[in-house]
Amino acid sequence: MRGKLLVIGFGPGSFEHMTNRAMEAIKESDYIIGYKTYVDLIKDLLTNQEIISTGMSEEVSRAQAAVRYAEEGKTVAVISSGDAGVYGMAGLVYEVLIEKGWKEATGVSVEVIPGISAINSCASLLGAPVMHDACTISLSDHLTPWDLIEKRLEAAALADFVVTLYNPKSGRRTRQIQEAQRILLKYRSPRTPVGLVKSAYRDRQHIEITDLEHMLDFDIGMLTTVVIGNSSTFLYDNKIITPRGYQRKYTLNTTEQRLRPHERLRHENEPWALHQGKNDSVTNVAVKEKKGLASESTISSLELAVEALRKVEKNQTFENTPRAAVHHPVESIFEFAVSPGIANKKFTPSQLITLAEVVGEEGSMEYTPHHQIYVKVPTAEPERVTQKLEDVGFILEPIGDVFQIKACDFCEGEKKNSIPHAEEIHQKLSGLDLPKELKLGFNGCGMACFGAVNEDIGIVFRKGKFDLFLGAKTVGRTAHAGQPVAEGIEPDEIVELIEKIVLEYKEKGHPNERFFKYFKRVGKIQHYQYKDMTPKIEIEPAPCGD
């Protein structure tokens, strides 16, 4: 059965402003996947669908999960507020599909269901601020370099667009809205009307009408949309109005118009247009020539000049020099982890020198408790970076929601019997994309001094065989060791068993679902039954509610 992806924009959040098709699509879905806040907004429409909700910055895992379930033949709704094609999930879903070689004719069905975007819903609450040419600009520089956002702000301000700012400010991003105001004030009056709308058409809706000079005096956050007028925008009775330009051609305070309908599109009545109120001289010359009507007495001086230029061009060859296209290369931030080896924990001087050279002044490196250094390097040539580091013996791995093995140092190599198994697990599974980061602790003796039992999966080599621990809760005040599920696993069985466990989690885990939560939810992994290992004492819940 062919699966279906329904990428739904449900508008500002109120049912009154949601399209019928969006409601139908939600009801016909087997799975609902979305940001937690968005799932809460549509909870009254849910029946028996399976819900997968994740937090901010988990968009990629949501898209990947949606594609995976659709490929299994399910109908999957991926929900966004506003319009799914405006800073929503539609583009990302297509990108994930393209990475998997999807074709419309043979792959899963995709339907993008439009919704009311914030620029429209907020404008309706403010009056009519977007009646003329307008643009939307996101101030979030998590995915777009700030210098490119600055150029877009400059261009929009210079061209006198009505500007709507999305993602204007967050707890960490506070300067971007200040910079946007500074740029716009270079080209616009401080009295330019500005509307600040928070949570349009939701229970906590809040609206402020202000101006460009004083907009930062008000509370602005991630749920605020900022609408900034152009040079003709005005304020009337607490409504922001941007004229369309009808007053140039029409009389708005009388029923009788100066121009009759057939006169309103004549060139002479539109002196502001491209033709500047004049007839197209080049066209007239060509028409007269064709009809044999041209004469010295009827051709204007402008037409004579155009005709002269045309004849000169026949006798001269002008070099064709096309103007270069505007291109803003986006330099990627290349993120990865380096370590000196699986068992080896010692860096060499040449490795550290090379790492420092690669990172340079623009990058960063961070020590971690996972036997790795996390590296961020701005580069357009990641292959050169990796080659330099691999040449000095570094092991490079991706970071994020991937598999990582954390092995001990095997008593500096003295207890080496299990090292080949650790290296084989690393070779087969390292960097595998998973619903959430998963770390496998691997200790080479029964002392387990590197804490393998406290990782998502723990392996301890003891008396020539392996003990297995599953589902440690690695963080929080209720953290606990993994459940001991097996002792005495034969060495030739351990790698295959770990591979099966990890691949099962990859296939069936929900986005952002940690391994211990998955084990608890399904109750059994392979043939190992879940047991609650949570400490049996009263502990006040942490603020995050985990």
CORLIN-V718305 format. One line per field, one symbol per residue. ss: DSSP state (@ for helix, = for strand, . for the rest). psi: psi as a letter, one per 30 degrees, with the letter a starting at -180 (. if undefined). burial: 1 if it has 16 or more other C-alpha atoms within 10 Angstrom, else 0. A space follows every 50 residues. Layout:
ss=???
psi=???
burial=???
This chain:
ss=...======.=...@@@..@@@@@@@@...=====@@@@@@.@@@....= ====....@@@@@@@@@@@@@...======.=.......@@@@@@@@@@. ........=====....@@@@@@@@@==.....=====.......@@@@@ @@@@@@@@...=====........@@@@@@@@@@@.......======.. .....======...@@@......=====.....===..===....@@@.. ..........@@@...@@@...........@@@@@@@@@@@......... @@@@@@@@@@@@@@@................========.........@@ @@@@@@@@@....====.....=======..@@@@@@@@@@...===... .======...........@@@@@@@@@@@...=....======....... .@@@..======..======..=......=..=======.@@@@@@@@@@ @@@@@@@@......@@@@@@@@.==..==.................
psi=kklkkjjkjgaffkefgkleeeeeeeegkekkklkeeeeefgfffkcglk kjklalggeeeeeeeeeeeefggljkkjkklbkfgjgafeeeeeeeeefg gkkeefalkkkkjllkleeeeeefffcifhfakllkkkgkgefkkefeee eeeeeeeeghkkkkklhfkaeejffeeeeeeeeeffflkfgkkkkjkkhk glegkkkkkaleegffflkkafgkkjjklaffklkkhgkkkjkfgffefl jfglfkkeklefffgkefgifflefhglljeeeeeeeeeefgfklfffkl eeeeeeeeeeeefefkjkkjikkkkkkjkjkkjjklkklfleekgkklee eeeeeeeeeaffalkkklggglkkkkkklfifeeeeeeeefggkkkkllb ilkkkjlaghhhfeifefeeeeeeeeeefkgkklelkkkjkjkglffhfg hefglekkkkkkhglkkkkkhkjfllfgklllkjfklhkkegfeeeeeee eeeeeeefklkgjleeeeeeeffkkbgkkkkjgkkhljkkklefg.
burial=00111111111110100110011011101111111001101100010010 11110001101111111111100111111111111111111110111000 00000011110111111111111011111111011111110000100011 01110110011111111111001001100110111011001111111111 10000011111110100001101111111110111000111110000001 00000000000000001011000000000010001000000000000010 00100010000000000000000000000001111111111110000000 10001001100010100000111111111000001101100111111111 11111111110000000110011011001111111111111111100101 11111111111100111111111100010111110000100001100100 0100110011111111111000001000011010000000000000
